[in-house]
Amino acid sequence: MELVITTVILAILAAAAMPNFRDFMRRNNVAAQANNVLADLQNARSEAISQRKQVSVCPRAPGAAETDTSCQLASTNFDGGWLSYTTTAAGSAYAAGTAGYDLLHSSSGNPSLSIRSNQSVYTFNSRGELSDQVQHAISVCFKPVSGQATEGTSTGAVPGKTIIISPTGRAIVQDLAAGTDCTPT
């Protein structure tokens, strides 16, 4: 009888803790992916300065194979991941095998997260500045339905993150307000 009571109490406690644990894992995934984006932007900027070349970061197609190195130039959807590469022209797509285009890094997206931007390609010049000299943002949010092309939202339980990239190329991560969609302005 004592074992049954103990088991019931443990089941009740586990049921009460499960939603909080799930939200904790979701918050952790959002923060980790925002930090991955930030690290790759900082690495691209550092490479531009050290190599004295232009370095770009562009979105990959959602669901793209790991070996796919094509950019989606008209898209601000980074759900499929991103590429960072040296380039000869600001805003141009990665051109494998072309002189001046060297792939530096390829990252994959997370199907349970949406990553949206207000720019399709970010190019850092040899001084580490954004080539267009405009502030930009990339937002990372949890998707209500994993793997779909839907855009996530920032909630009180799972706040989204936004990466602000200044014209000088410096980037920082900030929380999005609850109820905010994942489209940066």
TAMO-V581033 format. One record per residue. N is the residue number from 0. SS is DSSP state (~ for helix, > for strand, _ for the rest). Layout:
# TAMO-V581033
n | ss
N | SS
N | SS
This chain:
# TAMO-V581033
n | ss
0 | _
1 | ~
2 | ~
3 | ~
4 | ~
5 | ~
6 | ~
7 | ~
8 | ~
9 | ~
10 | ~
11 | ~
12 | ~
13 | ~
14 | ~
15 | ~
16 | ~
17 | ~
18 | ~
19 | ~
20 | ~
21 | ~
22 | ~
23 | ~
24 | ~
25 | ~
26 | ~
27 | ~
28 | ~
29 | ~
30 | ~
31 | ~
32 | ~
33 | ~
34 | ~
35 | ~
36 | ~
37 | ~
38 | ~
39 | ~
40 | ~
41 | ~
42 | ~
43 | ~
44 | ~
45 | ~
46 | ~
47 | ~
48 | ~
49 | ~
50 | ~
51 | _
52 | _
53 | >
54 | >
55 | >
56 | >
57 | >
58 | >
59 | _
60 | _
61 | _
62 | _
63 | _
64 | _
65 | _
66 | _
67 | _
68 | _
69 | _
70 | _
71 | _
72 | _
73 | _
74 | _
75 | _
76 | >
77 | _
78 | _
79 | _
80 | >
81 | >
82 | >
83 | >
84 | >
85 | >
86 | >
87 | _
88 | _
89 | _
90 | _
91 | _
92 | _
93 | _
94 | _
95 | _
96 | _
97 | _
98 | _
99 | _
100 | _
101 | _
102 | >
103 | >
104 | >
105 | >
106 | >
107 | >
108 | _
109 | _
110 | _
111 | _
112 | >
113 | >
114 | >
115 | >
116 | >
117 | _
118 | _
119 | _
120 | >
121 | >
122 | >
123 | >
124 | _
125 | _
126 | _
127 | _
128 | _
129 | >
130 | _
131 | _
132 | _
133 | _
134 | _
135 | >
136 | >
137 | >
138 | >
139 | >
140 | >
141 | >
142 | _
143 | _
144 | _
145 | _
146 | _
147 | _
148 | _
149 | _
150 | _
151 | _
152 | >
153 | _
154 | _
155 | _
156 | _
157 | _
158 | _
159 | _
160 | >
161 | >
162 | >
163 | >
164 | >
165 | _
166 | _
167 | _
168 | _
169 | _
170 | >
171 | >
172 | >
173 | >
174 | >
175 | _
176 | _
177 | _
178 | _
179 | _
180 | >
181 | _
182 | _
183 | _
184 | _
